[in-house]
Amino acid sequence: METTAIFTANNVWMMVCTALVFFMHLGFSFLEIGLTRQKNTINILFKNFFVITVGLLLYAIGGFNLMYPGFEDGAMGIFKFAGWGIASPENGMTTAYADGGYTWWTDFLFQGMFAATAATIVSGAVAERIKLKSFMIFAIIYVGLIYPIVGSWKWGGGFLDAMGFYDFAGSTLVHSVGGWAALVAIYLLGARIGKFDSDGTSRAIPGHNLPLAAAGVLILWLGWFGFNGGSVLSADPALTSLTLVTTCLAAAAGGVASAIFSNFLYKNFDLTMFMNGVLGGLVGITAGADQMGPLDAVIIGIIAGIIIVLGVSLIDKLKLDDPVGAVAVHLICGIWGTLAVGIFGAMAGFDQFLIQLAGVGIVGAFCVITSFLIMLLVKVISGGSIRVEKEEELKGLDISEHGMDAYADFRLNQH
């Protein structure tokens, strides 16, 4: 009876965490909308709906079994496919499955919510100038194939897991996987019209709704309670509580550090830097949230907050255009968080740092190469270009791609 009660409690907690991770997609939507221009709102919403709906379907069709294929002892642990569909095994609803932490169906749904996040990261970076169909094709291939393959290397028991690489909730396996693709995409797309002057000077293109962006960040922070808290894979009281404490402290430290450092450099209190600092802290702690103490989490968050400010500046200097700061937040802070596992907390040590560094390099190389290949394929399919025409970009993608306006002028309907 006690075992059944614990199993039920674990499973309920995992379902709550699944709901929180799902809620993060609203946060991503709000953040991307708020930091971009009004004329592209519907386009961003459409992409976010597409990512979560198609991502779940792809994960059900084959992604789950590609990510958790059941590598045999002695296998290379690089690629295996366990078959189509998500039919539950005989023990999938009992304590014999997943050490009594959750059921097969909860496992699928929780992991499926993670799967779509990688493409959502790309969505924000390529906002306001990519063809909708081009993004859709890219997202299908990346979420359906690349993300689960990389995930299988660690979480599916593959070769990264065998070599001792550690990534608790996805600083590399989720955030950097999306960040590398975002970097490749914005490089191939080019900057938005008006982002850089003829001499290369960067010009700010303000978002149209910072309150909405702020709501998005706070929703994402809330969702991280499920993102990291659920990665405990049970309702273990001590480990779950520690994970949520380190997650929140890193987020707080990242936001404060980013705001202060940005003010030191630019002599203003930039809200967008503050918000991205919070997200950078969250991404930074994600790889080792269960391994760190409170002080470790604060230090990791502070460094992530400083990295955000420097990362955004670096992207501008490289003449790359990232409207929402996705590369700085998810890629650069994802790398930092992964390396931090070897510097702080229970797994700290030079050997572990080298393992973490090797993992970052392997995943980075694979994601960059595959992203380039996928984008080249998409370019051919899209008629030679993945970018909308100049007139369409100036008009806004809401009108040119959807024939709709996100904010209808109701005064026109008044009599």
C-alpha positions as CSV (number, residue, x, y, z in Angstrom):
1,M,0.0,0.0,0.0
2,E,2.8,2.4,0.9
3,T,4.6,1.7,-2.4
4,T,1.5,2.4,-4.4
5,A,1.0,5.7,-2.5
6,I,4.6,6.8,-3.2
7,F,4.2,5.8,-6.9
8,T,1.0,7.8,-7.2
9,A,2.6,10.8,-5.5
10,N,5.6,10.6,-7.8
11,N,3.4,10.3,-10.9
12,V,1.1,13.2,-9.9
13,W,4.2,15.5,-9.3
14,M,5.5,14.5,-12.8
15,M,2.2,15.3,-14.4
16,V,2.2,18.7,-12.6
17,C,5.7,19.3,-14.0
18,T,4.5,18.3,-17.4
19,A,1.8,21.0,-17.3
20,L,4.4,23.6,-16.1
21,V,6.7,22.8,-19.0
22,F,3.7,23.0,-21.4
23,F,2.9,26.4,-19.9
24,M,6.4,27.6,-20.9
25,H,5.3,27.7,-24.5
26,L,3.0,30.6,-23.6
27,G,6.0,32.3,-21.9
28,F,8.1,31.8,-25.1
29,S,5.2,33.2,-27.2
30,F,4.8,36.3,-25.0
31,L,8.5,37.0,-24.8
32,E,9.0,36.7,-28.6
33,I,6.0,38.9,-29.3
34,G,6.9,41.5,-26.9
35,L,10.5,41.9,-28.1
36,T,9.6,42.1,-31.8
37,R,7.4,44.5,-33.8
38,Q,3.6,44.5,-33.9
39,K,3.4,43.7,-37.6
40,N,4.9,40.2,-36.9
41,T,2.8,39.1,-34.0
42,I,0.5,36.6,-35.7
43,N,3.5,35.0,-37.5
44,I,5.3,34.4,-34.1
45,L,2.1,33.0,-32.5
46,F,1.6,30.7,-35.5
47,K,5.1,29.3,-35.3
48,N,4.8,28.7,-31.6
49,F,1.5,26.8,-32.1
50,F,3.1,24.8,-34.9
51,V,6.1,23.8,-32.8
52,I,4.2,22.4,-29.9
53,T,1.5,20.7,-31.9
54,V,3.7,19.1,-34.6
55,G,6.5,18.5,-32.0
56,L,4.2,16.3,-29.9
57,L,3.0,14.4,-32.9
58,L,6.5,13.8,-34.2
59,Y,7.6,12.7,-30.8
60,A,4.7,10.2,-30.7
61,I,5.3,8.9,-34.2
62,G,9.0,8.1,-33.6
63,G,10.9,10.7,-31.6
64,F,10.4,9.1,-28.2
65,N,11.6,5.7,-29.4
66,L,14.6,7.4,-31.2
67,M,15.5,9.2,-28.0
68,Y,15.1,6.2,-25.7
69,P,15.9,3.3,-28.0
70,G,17.3,0.9,-25.3
71,F,21.0,0.6,-26.3
72,E,22.3,-2.8,-25.6
73,D,25.4,-3.4,-23.5
74,G,28.5,-2.9,-25.6
75,A,26.7,-0.9,-28.2
76,M,28.4,2.3,-29.6
77,G,25.5,4.3,-28.3
78,I,25.2,6.6,-31.3
79,F,22.0,5.7,-33.1
80,K,19.2,3.2,-32.6
81,F,15.5,3.3,-33.4
82,A,13.1,1.3,-31.2
83,G,10.2,1.4,-33.6
84,W,7.2,3.5,-34.6
85,G,4.5,4.7,-32.2
86,I,4.3,4.8,-28.4
87,A,2.6,1.6,-27.4
88,S,3.1,1.0,-23.7
89,P,5.1,-2.0,-22.5
90,E,3.5,-4.4,-20.1
91,N,5.0,-2.9,-17.0
92,G,4.5,0.7,-18.2
93,M,1.8,1.5,-15.6
94,T,3.4,-0.2,-12.6
95,T,6.2,0.5,-10.1
96,A,8.4,-1.8,-12.2
97,Y,8.7,1.0,-14.7
98,A,11.2,3.9,-14.1
99,D,11.8,2.8,-10.5
100,G,8.3,3.7,-9.6
101,G,8.8,7.4,-10.5
102,Y,6.1,7.7,-13.1
103,T,4.1,5.7,-15.7
104,W,5.1,5.2,-19.4
105,W,2.5,7.7,-20.6
106,T,3.7,10.4,-18.1
107,D,7.2,9.7,-19.3
108,F,6.3,10.2,-22.9
109,L,4.3,13.4,-22.3
110,F,7.0,15.0,-20.0
111,Q,9.8,14.3,-22.5
112,G,7.6,15.4,-25.4
113,M,7.1,18.8,-23.8
114,F,10.9,19.2,-23.8
115,A,11.2,18.2,-27.5
116,A,9.4,21.2,-28.9
117,T,11.5,23.7,-26.9
118,A,14.6,23.4,-29.2
119,A,12.6,24.6,-32.2
120,T,11.0,27.4,-30.1
121,I,14.4,28.8,-29.4
122,V,15.1,29.0,-33.1
123,S,11.7,30.7,-33.7
124,G,12.6,33.8,-31.7
125,A,16.1,34.1,-33.3
126,V,14.8,34.1,-36.9
127,A,11.7,36.3,-36.2
128,E,10.5,38.9,-38.6
129,R,12.3,37.7,-41.8
130,I,12.1,33.9,-42.3
131,K,9.6,32.3,-44.7
132,L,6.9,30.5,-42.6
133,K,7.1,27.4,-44.7
134,S,10.9,27.3,-44.4
135,F,10.7,27.5,-40.7
136,M,8.1,24.8,-40.6
137,I,10.2,22.4,-42.7
138,F,13.3,23.1,-40.6
139,A,11.4,22.6,-37.3
140,I,9.9,19.2,-38.5
141,I,13.4,17.8,-39.3
142,Y,15.2,19.3,-36.3
143,V,12.6,18.3,-33.7
144,G,11.7,15.0,-35.3
145,L,15.3,13.8,-35.9
146,I,18.2,15.9,-34.6
147,Y,16.9,16.6,-31.1
148,P,16.0,13.0,-30.2
149,I,19.3,11.7,-31.6
150,V,21.4,14.1,-29.4
151,G,19.1,13.3,-26.5
152,S,19.7,9.6,-26.8
153,W,23.4,10.1,-26.4
154,K,23.0,11.1,-22.8
155,W,19.4,10.6,-21.5
156,G,18.9,7.5,-23.7
157,G,22.0,5.8,-22.3
158,G,24.2,6.5,-25.3
159,F,27.9,7.2,-25.6
160,L,27.9,10.6,-23.8
161,D,26.3,9.0,-20.8
162,A,28.9,6.2,-20.9
163,M,31.8,8.7,-20.9
164,G,30.4,10.4,-17.8
165,F,28.9,13.5,-19.4
166,Y,26.3,15.1,-17.1
167,D,23.4,17.3,-18.1
168,F,20.6,17.2,-15.5
169,A,17.8,19.0,-17.4
170,G,19.2,20.2,-20.7
171,S,21.6,23.1,-20.7
172,T,23.2,21.4,-23.6
173,L,20.7,18.8,-24.7
174,V,17.8,21.2,-25.0
175,H,19.1,24.8,-24.8
176,S,22.4,24.5,-26.7
177,V,20.8,22.2,-29.3
178,G,18.3,25.0,-30.0
179,G,21.0,27.7,-29.7
180,W,23.4,26.2,-32.2
181,A,20.5,25.9,-34.7
182,A,19.5,29.5,-34.0
183,L,23.1,30.7,-34.6
184,V,23.3,28.9,-38.0
185,A,19.9,30.2,-39.0
186,I,20.6,33.8,-38.3
187,Y,23.9,33.6,-40.0
188,L,22.3,32.2,-43.2
189,L,19.3,34.6,-43.0
190,G,21.1,37.8,-42.5
191,A,20.0,40.8,-40.5
192,R,16.6,42.5,-40.6
193,I,16.3,45.5,-42.8
194,G,17.5,48.5,-40.8
195,K,19.3,46.6,-38.1
196,F,22.8,47.7,-39.2
197,D,23.8,51.0,-40.8
198,S,26.0,51.1,-43.9
199,D,29.1,51.4,-41.7
200,G,28.0,48.4,-39.7
201,T,26.8,50.2,-36.6
202,S,24.0,48.3,-34.8
203,R,20.7,50.0,-34.4
204,A,18.1,49.0,-31.9
205,I,14.8,47.8,-33.2
206,P,12.5,48.1,-30.2
207,G,9.9,45.5,-29.4
208,H,6.3,46.7,-29.4
209,N,5.2,45.4,-26.0
210,L,7.6,45.1,-23.1
211,P,4.9,44.3,-20.5
212,L,4.0,41.3,-22.6
213,A,7.7,40.3,-22.8
214,A,8.0,40.7,-19.0
215,A,5.0,38.4,-18.5
216,G,6.7,35.9,-20.7
217,V,9.8,35.8,-18.7
218,L,7.9,35.4,-15.4
219,I,5.9,32.6,-17.0
220,L,9.1,30.9,-18.1
221,W,10.6,31.2,-14.6
222,L,7.4,29.5,-13.2
223,G,7.7,26.8,-15.9
224,W,11.2,26.1,-14.9
225,F,9.8,24.7,-11.6
226,G,8.6,21.9,-13.9
227,F,11.5,21.9,-16.3
228,N,14.1,21.4,-13.6
229,G,11.9,20.1,-10.8
230,G,10.5,17.4,-13.0
231,S,13.9,16.3,-14.1
232,V,14.4,14.7,-10.7
233,L,12.0,12.1,-12.2
234,S,10.2,11.6,-9.0
235,A,8.7,13.6,-6.1
236,D,11.8,12.9,-3.9
237,P,11.4,15.6,-1.2
238,A,15.0,16.5,-0.6
239,L,16.2,16.5,-4.2
240,T,13.2,18.2,-5.6
241,S,13.4,21.0,-2.9
242,L,17.1,21.5,-3.5
243,T,16.6,21.6,-7.3
244,L,13.9,24.3,-7.0
245,V,16.0,26.4,-4.6
246,T,19.1,26.3,-6.8
247,T,17.0,27.1,-9.9
248,C,15.4,30.2,-8.3
249,L,18.6,31.5,-6.8
250,A,20.4,31.3,-10.1
251,A,17.6,33.1,-11.9
252,A,17.6,35.8,-9.3
253,A,21.3,36.2,-9.3
254,G,21.4,36.2,-13.1
255,G,18.8,39.0,-13.4
256,V,20.5,41.2,-10.8
257,A,24.0,40.7,-12.2
258,S,22.8,41.4,-15.7
259,A,21.0,44.6,-14.7
260,I,24.0,45.9,-12.7
261,F,26.6,45.0,-15.3
262,S,24.6,46.5,-18.1
263,N,24.2,49.7,-16.1
264,F,28.0,49.8,-15.5
265,L,28.7,49.5,-19.2
266,Y,25.9,51.5,-20.8
267,K,24.8,53.8,-17.9
268,N,21.1,52.8,-18.1
269,F,18.9,50.3,-16.4
270,D,17.9,48.1,-19.4
271,L,14.8,46.0,-18.7
272,T,15.5,43.6,-21.5
273,M,18.9,42.9,-20.1
274,F,17.4,42.3,-16.7
275,M,14.9,39.8,-18.2
276,N,17.4,38.0,-20.3
277,G,19.7,37.8,-17.3
278,V,17.0,35.9,-15.4
279,L,16.7,33.5,-18.3
280,G,20.4,33.2,-18.6
281,G,20.6,32.2,-14.9
282,L,17.9,29.6,-15.4
283,V,19.7,28.1,-18.5
284,G,23.0,28.2,-16.6
285,I,21.8,26.2,-13.6
286,T,19.8,23.7,-15.6
287,A,22.8,21.3,-16.3
288,G,23.6,20.9,-12.6
289,A,20.6,22.1,-10.6
290,D,20.6,18.9,-8.5
291,Q,24.3,19.0,-7.9
292,M,24.8,22.5,-6.6
293,G,24.5,24.2,-3.2
294,P,22.8,27.6,-2.8
295,L,26.0,29.5,-3.0
296,D,27.1,27.6,-6.1
297,A,23.8,28.5,-7.8
298,V,24.2,32.2,-7.0
299,I,27.7,32.3,-8.4
300,I,26.6,30.4,-11.6
301,G,23.7,32.9,-12.0
302,I,26.0,35.9,-11.5
303,I,28.4,34.7,-14.2
304,A,25.5,33.9,-16.5
305,G,24.1,37.4,-16.0
306,I,27.4,39.0,-17.0
307,I,27.7,36.6,-19.9
308,I,24.3,37.7,-21.2
309,V,25.4,41.3,-21.5
310,L,28.7,40.4,-23.2
311,G,27.0,37.8,-25.4
312,V,24.4,40.2,-26.7
313,S,27.2,42.7,-27.5
314,L,29.3,40.0,-29.2
315,I,26.4,39.0,-31.5
316,D,26.0,42.6,-32.6
317,K,29.7,43.0,-33.3
318,L,29.6,39.9,-35.4
319,K,26.8,41.6,-37.5
320,L,24.3,38.9,-36.5
321,D,20.7,39.8,-35.8
322,D,19.0,38.0,-32.9
323,P,15.8,39.9,-32.0
324,V,15.2,38.1,-28.7
325,G,18.8,37.3,-27.6
326,A,18.2,33.6,-28.0
327,V,21.8,32.8,-28.9
328,A,23.2,34.6,-25.8
329,V,20.6,33.1,-23.5
330,H,20.3,29.5,-24.7
331,L,23.6,28.8,-26.5
332,I,26.2,30.8,-24.6
333,C,24.7,30.3,-21.1
334,G,23.9,26.7,-22.0
335,I,27.6,26.1,-22.6
336,W,28.5,27.9,-19.4
337,G,26.0,25.9,-17.4
338,T,27.3,22.6,-18.8
339,L,30.9,23.5,-18.0
340,A,29.9,24.7,-14.5
341,V,29.0,21.1,-13.6
342,G,32.8,20.5,-13.7
343,I,33.6,23.5,-11.6
344,F,31.0,23.6,-8.9
345,G,29.0,21.3,-6.8
346,A,29.1,17.5,-6.2
347,M,30.7,16.6,-9.6
348,A,33.4,19.3,-9.6
349,G,36.9,18.3,-10.8
350,F,39.3,18.7,-13.7
351,D,38.4,15.4,-15.3
352,Q,34.7,16.1,-15.1
353,F,35.3,19.6,-16.6
354,L,37.1,18.0,-19.6
355,I,34.3,15.5,-20.0
356,Q,31.8,18.4,-20.0
357,L,33.9,20.3,-22.5
358,A,34.1,17.3,-24.8
359,G,30.3,16.9,-24.6
360,V,29.7,20.5,-25.5
361,G,32.1,20.2,-28.5
362,I,30.6,17.0,-29.8
363,V,27.0,18.3,-29.6
364,G,28.0,21.6,-31.0
365,A,29.7,20.1,-34.0
366,F,26.8,17.8,-34.8
367,C,24.2,20.5,-34.4
368,V,26.1,23.0,-36.5
369,I,26.7,20.6,-39.3
370,T,23.2,19.2,-39.4
371,S,21.6,22.6,-39.1
372,F,23.6,23.8,-42.1
373,L,22.6,20.7,-44.1
374,I,18.9,21.1,-43.2
375,M,18.9,24.8,-44.0
376,L,20.5,24.1,-47.4
377,L,17.8,21.5,-48.1
378,V,15.1,23.9,-47.0
379,K,16.5,26.6,-49.2
380,V,16.2,24.3,-52.2
381,I,12.7,23.3,-51.3
382,S,11.8,27.0,-50.7
383,G,12.7,28.1,-54.1
384,G,16.3,29.2,-53.5
385,S,15.7,31.4,-50.5
386,I,14.6,30.9,-46.9
387,R,13.9,34.7,-46.4
388,V,10.8,36.6,-47.4
389,E,11.0,39.4,-50.0
390,K,12.0,42.9,-49.0
391,E,8.5,44.2,-49.6
392,E,7.0,41.4,-47.5
393,E,9.4,42.1,-44.6
394,L,8.7,45.8,-44.6
395,K,4.9,45.2,-44.7
396,G,5.2,42.7,-41.9
397,L,4.8,38.9,-41.9
398,D,1.3,39.1,-40.4
399,I,-0.1,40.6,-43.6
400,S,2.3,39.0,-46.2
401,E,2.2,35.5,-44.7
402,H,-1.2,35.3,-43.0
403,G,-3.3,38.1,-44.4
404,M,-4.3,39.1,-40.8
405,D,-3.7,41.8,-38.3
406,A,-3.0,40.9,-34.7
407,Y,-4.4,44.2,-33.3
408,A,-7.6,45.0,-35.3
409,D,-8.6,48.7,-35.3
410,F,-12.1,48.4,-33.8
411,R,-12.7,52.1,-34.5
412,L,-13.2,51.2,-38.1
413,N,-16.2,49.1,-37.1
414,Q,-17.8,51.8,-35.0
415,H,-20.9,53.6,-36.4
